[in-house]
Amino acid sequence: MHSLERQGEGEQEKAFEARAAEQFGDNETVFVWYPYIPVGDYTVLMADGGTGKTILCCGIAAAISTGAKLPGDCKSRAAEPVLIVSAEDTGELLKQRLDESGADLSKVFILDCQASEGLNFTDGYDAFVALIRRYAPALVIIDPWHAFLGAGVDINRVNAVRPVFQRLANMAKVCKCGLILVSHVNKRAQGENANNAATGSTDFINAARSAMRVIFNDEPGATSSRIVVHTKSNYAAPGKSVKYQITGNGGLFWDGFSEITRKTLEDAARWRKTTYEALQRQDAQDVTNRALIAAVCEYGVPGQTVNVSYDQMKADHGSDIFDCMQPKRALDAVSGELRAIGYYVQTGKTVRHNGRTKNGFSVLKQERLSDVLEGLPE
């Protein structure tokens, strides 16, 4: 194994050494809340103004402190401690919200907006680690994260904040805890990438292994309802979006799941619709897509490439088969689903229909394995 060292004016630089891949153990990621909050890394919680992000955090903390199951949990859990580090709320307010959500108040530790002054994870990293280790929590909530960035660090510069993100991930690893970094949502949240909502450099989300976005439930009549959308998940498939209700006294109760996804958020931004309107439109699109997939499958012949014109599709299945979209774009949108069931579509082709050259596509139906085996020599 080789190391590189350089001498410079009496100083010896740090020697960096790589290790062979075989020297590392297996990846055995565990979760505080599967699949939303992994242990040993940080999770970003992006919260729109007024959504009740603190109430959500207190609701999560309450479940962990009592061993109650969080939405989607399959296994029972032991009651474990939680540490909340806040730059915005007083301990009295946090205690009230924790109590309203049913927390074990003896297991939730609070460093509130007064006690946390001066704490940061740049030049005060060691003090932050010592604080976490003192209480050995299963989960640490930092609200908001950028309040503890430290002086002189430009939140919008990648080269300035990336080392900070690496330190935060390392903090979670060495302390063996989950880490929620609460982020306010900025003006860029209206773009078509749902993860651009977080304050500061986009590298904040790029370096995160999990991210969630809190939104208002804009379904008619759902004024006290909120939705948590899992917008990024590197250790497992994204979890279902979770609904929660805010009580009159600032507590929380879980209210099942929502069909809204990251794609819904991004479609809503692109279409300039509410998330509820976007979800309705997605449902209608799913019906149209299923009809189009069924129509394409009718032309499939095992082991043969069949050419079909767009005009033939319309004649056979109705002029609205492409749902007012360009035929090529409509077929490209469902090509992945067709491939998953053994139909391979190539669009943008010139084909013959009724003796004339037309725009169209080809479809190849995968042969059954039994058909292939029958044709092989013994």
N, C-alpha and C positions, 0 to 999 in steps of 0.2 A: 504494500500500500504506500502511496506516495503523498507527501505533503509539500506545500510550497511556503517558504518563508523568505521574507526580504528584510534587510537591514536598512535603516534610514536615519542618519544623524543620531545614532545612539539608541534608537527605538526599534523594538522588534514587533512587527505587525502580527496580528492574529493569524494563526495557521488554520486554514480550512481543509478538512479532510472528508472525502466522500467514502461511502461504504458500499461494498458489493450488495446487490439487491437481495442475495440469499441471506444476508445477515439481518434483514428486517423481519419482524414477525408478520402475522396475518392481520389484515384489516378487520377489526372486530368492533366497529362503531356501535355504540349503544346510545340510547336516547332518554332524555328526561321526559319528552312527550313525542312519541313516534307518529309520523316522521318529521314533525315540525321543529323540534329542538334537540339537536345532537349534543352529546357530551363531548368535551374536548375541542370545541370550535364555537364560533359566534354565529348567532342568528340575528338578522336585521328585522326589526318590526317597524314598518313604515305606517304612520298613522295620520290620517286626515284630521284637520282641526275639528274639534267638537265630537269626535267619534267615541271618546271615552277610552283613550289608550291606557290611562292610569287604572281605570276600572278593569279593563281586560287584564292588565298585568297583575292586579290584585286577585282577580279570579283565578288565574293560572297559579299564582303563589298559594292561594287558599287550598286548591286541590292537592298540591304537592305537600303542603304542611300537614294535611290530615290524612294523606294516603288515598284520597278520593280519585276515582277514575276521571280522566279528561276525555273529551269526545274522541271516539275511535280507539281508546285503550282496550286491549284485549286481556291484559293481565292485571291482577291486583298489584298494588304497589304499597311499600312501606311509607309511613309518614317521614318526611325529610325536611331539613331546614332550608330556608330561602333567605337571601340577602338582597335588599332593595337599596340602591344608591341613587338618590334623587337630587337634582339641582333646582327643582321647581316646586315641590310639594312639601308641606310640613309633616312631621311625624303624626300629628293629631289627625290630619285629614287621611293619611294613608291607613292609620289604624282603623278609622271609621269604615273605610271602603273594604278593608280586609275583613273586618268583623261582619259587615253586611253580606259578604260572600262566603261566610262560614269558615274563615281561617282559624287555625290554632295559633293564637297570638303569641304563644311562648316559643314558636318555632320560626317566626318570621322576624328577621332583624332589619332595622331601618337606619340608614344614615341619611338624614333628611337634608333639606336645602340649607339649613344653618350649619349642621355638623359636617357637611361634605365640602365646605368652602376650602379651596386650596388643594384639594385632591385632584390628581391627574395621572394618566397612564403613559406619559412621555418621560419627563424627567423624574416623575414620582412613581414609576412602575413598581419598584420594589415595595414601596409602602402599600400600593394597591394589592399586590400579591399577598403581602402579610395580612392585610385586612381580610381578604377572602379566606385565607387559611385559618384565621382565628375562629371563624364561625363554621367552616367546613360545609358550606351549603351545596345542595344538589343543583341549585339554580341561582344565578346572579342576574339582577335586572338593573341596567344602567340607563337612567332616564333624565334628559336625553344624552346620548353618547358624546356629542360634540361639545357639551359643557365641560367635559373632563379631558379635552384634547391637549390642553397645555398652551401656554403663551407662545406666540411666534410661529405656530404651525398653520400654514394656509390650507384650509379644509378643501379647497378646490384644486389643489395641485397634486397630481398623481405621485410625483417623486417625493413630495413632502409627507404625504399621508400613508403611502403603501407600507413603509416600515412600521407605522403605528398599527395598521391592521394585522401585520404579521405578529406583532407583540400581543395584540388582543387574542389572537388564536392561540398563541403559546401560553397566555395566561390561563385560558380555559383548559388547556392540556395539563399544565403543571398542577393546577388546582382541581382537576378531575371533576369539572362541573359544566353545566350548560350555561350559556351566556347570552342574554337578550340585550341587544343594543337598540334602544328606541330612537327612531329618527323622525323628525318632522317632515312633512311633505312640502315640496316647493313648487314653484310655477311650472317646472318642467314635467310635473306629473301629468299634464294634459297631453303629453306626447304618446306615441304608439308603442312604446316599450314600458310596460308596467313597472319595471324595476328602476326606471329613471326617476321615480318619485322621491327617492331618498335624498336628503340634504347633502350637499358636498360633491366630491368627485365621484364619477361613476365607478371608479375602482373600488369604492366602499362595498358595492354590491358584487362586483366581479370577484373580489377576494372572499366574500362570504360563501359558506356552503349551504346556507338555508336562508330564505327570506319570506316574510309575510307582509301582506298589505291589508290594513283595516279600512273598510269603506262603510258608508251608510247603506242600509238596506232600503232602496228607493221603491220597493214594491208598495203599491197603494195600501195605506193603513198601517204600515210597519214603522211608525215614527220612533219607537224606542229600540228598534232592532238594528244590529250591526252584523257585518260579515267579515270574517278573517279569511283572506285568500292566500293560499300557499303559492307564491310566485316563483320560487327557486328551491330546488332540492337536489343536492349532489350525492347524497348517501342513500337515497331511496326514491321510489316514485313519489311525486307530489301528493300530499294528503288532500282529502276533500275539503272544500271550503266550509268553515264552521260558523254557524249563526249563534249570537248571544243577545240576550235582552238586558237592558239596564233598568234596575228597579228605581222607585221613587227616592230611596235613601242612598243611592249611589252604589248599590250592590250589583251583582251579576248572576244570571242563571243561563246555562247553556240551552240552546233551542234547536238542536238538530243540525242538519247540514243543508248547504245550498248548492245548486247546480252551477253557480257562477264559477268561472275559472279565470286564470290569467288571460286566456284568449278572449274571454268575454270583456274583460277590462280594456284590452287593446282594441277589440272591435268597437266598443262603445266610444273610445277616443277617435277612432278613424271615421266612424259613422256619425259622430256628434250626437250620440244618443245616451240616455241613461243606461246603467247596467241592466236594469229590468227590461227596458226596451230592446237592448242588444240581445239579451237572453231569449226573448220572444222571437226575435228575428232569427237567431241561431236555430231554434227549434223548428221554425218553418223551413230553414235551409236544410236541416237534417232530413226532413220528409222529402224534399225535392231531390236531395242527393241519393236517398235510398231508391227512388223511382228511376233515377238515371243509371245507377249501378245495375238494377234489375234489367233495364233495357239493354245495356251493353252485354250482359251475360247471355242474353238470348241469341246473340250472334256468334258466340264462342263454339268452336269445334275443336275437340281434343287434338293437339299436335299440329293444327293447321293455322296459318295466318289468314285471317279474313279481313278484306277491305270493305269499309262502310263509309258512305258519304254522309255528310251532315244533313243533306236534304232527305236522304233515305230514312235517317233516324226520325226526322220530323214527320215524314209521311207515315211511318210505321207506329209512332208513339205519340203523335200530337205536336203541334207547333211550339208548345210551352215546355217540352222535355228538357230544354236547356235553361229554363227559368229566366228568360230575357238576358242571359249572359252570352258572351261569345262562346260558341261551341267548344273551341280549343281550350279556353280558360275553364269552362265548366268541367270538361273531361279531365284536365290536368289536376283539378281540385280533388277528384275522387280516385285518381290513379293509384294512390297508395293503398286505399281500401280494396280496390280491385285486385291489386297484386297480392294482397294478404290472403285472398281467397282463390288465387291461381289464375287470374286473368291479367295478361300483360297488354297494355294499351300504348300505342305510339300515335301521337297527334301530329298535326301539321303536314299530313300527307296529301298527295294528289291521287285520286282514285277515279274509277270509271263507274258511272251510274246512268242507266237508260241510254247507253251509247255516247255519253258525253263525259268530259273531264270535269270533276268536281273536287272541292275541298272535303277532306274527311280524315279518317283514322283507320288504324288496323288493330285487330284484337287477336291475341293468341291465347288459347285456353291450354293450360298445362295438362299434359297427359297424366292419367292415373298411373300410379306406380305399378299396379297389376298389369296394365297395358304395356308398359315399358318392359317388364320382366318377361311377358309372353313373347316379345319380339327378339329376345336375346338368344343366341345359340346355346345349346346345351353343352 
